[in-house]
Amino acid sequence: MAILGIESTAHTASVGIVSESAEVLAIASDMYRPPSGGIHPREAANHHVDHLPGLVERALEAAQLGPTDLEAIAFAQGPGLGPCLRAGATVARTLSLAWDLPLVPVNHCVAHVEIARVLSGLDDPLLLYASGGNTQVIAYGRGRYRVLGETIDIGIGNFLDKLWIALGGTFPGGPAIEAEAKLGTELLPLPYSVHGMDVAFSGMLTATLALHAKGAKRADLAYSVEVTAYSMLTEITERALAHRKHGAVVLGGGVACNERLRAMVRTMVEERGGTMFAPPRSLCVDNGAMIAWTGHLAFQSGLSVLPDASAVQPRQRTDLVATPWREARAASVGL
């Protein structure tokens, strides 16, 4: 049996179908791109409402499956933008009722961990989660996934988007800044804001725009931002790794597609004698397949909800989500 997963936490509407052996059978996605500025939650939600039914059809056709081949419908319950989450949850409830299939809520952050874990074959890795709204270092311990460090202001992806738009670009900012950074040569001084296990980016945004106003080249600004911001993320990941019994790190989130960030984290981990794994781009960015796979794990552990008890949770914390599929394995190895 396979499971269908719906991702709708932010700008991407995605439907994935995954087999019980973790084979990705289909991914159908469409990203909302605002005409100007950043993401407007209501407009993004309208985009998802318009596109998700067609994405469900595309995914089923690509997987060559029908509703009777599915074991359940999984959906991203949180965290994310409220209107976007509700759009995905509404489609999931509709399918659950129409096809008489169980409904399984999934935490978006945990899904990034689980898809990287099964793809890498690593049993208990640390996750560096770098995306638009989330910047966290996550590890499993005492029955939950724990946030060991995170941003204290804005996510790394939101920072890059805001910066690029302020520099005259358009959303999304991360890929454009990566391309621009490859042309930069001068490392400009920017705030390096690491606070123990946490990071902050708002000061770097202000400082970068101040340098731009003084005539600094955009390519040098992009290069300096990448080197500084990704050094911060690498540092807190290394600090977390130093407290772990296992030397494995996986990456997740759209910003984790960045070549410089991947190279910096890989160098750090390998110098410590560990292993680093980065999923392919299609499974690193927000996608329905990671929701489907985590939904399968949850469903096989007995987790499902009735439609009237499936409210979304925009501020859902990673460390408040039950992960019973990890508990038996963790107990056997003393985690």
Protein Blocks (a to p, Z undefined) as FASTA:
>chain_A
ZZddddffbmbccdddddfkopafbdcddddddfbhcddfklmmmmmmmmmmmmmmmmmm
mnopafklpgbdcddfbgcdfklmmmmmmmmmmmmmmnopacddddfklmmmmmmmmmno
pabbcdddddfklccddddeehiacdfbdcfkbcfklmmmmmmmmnopacdfklmmmmmm
mmpmbdcddddddehjaccfklmmmmmmmmmmnopafklmmmmmmmmmmmmmmmmmmmmm
mmpcbfcdcdedjklmpmklmmmmmmmmmmnopacddddfklmmgcfklmmmmmmmmmmn
opacdfklmcccfklcfklcccfklmmmmmmnoZZ
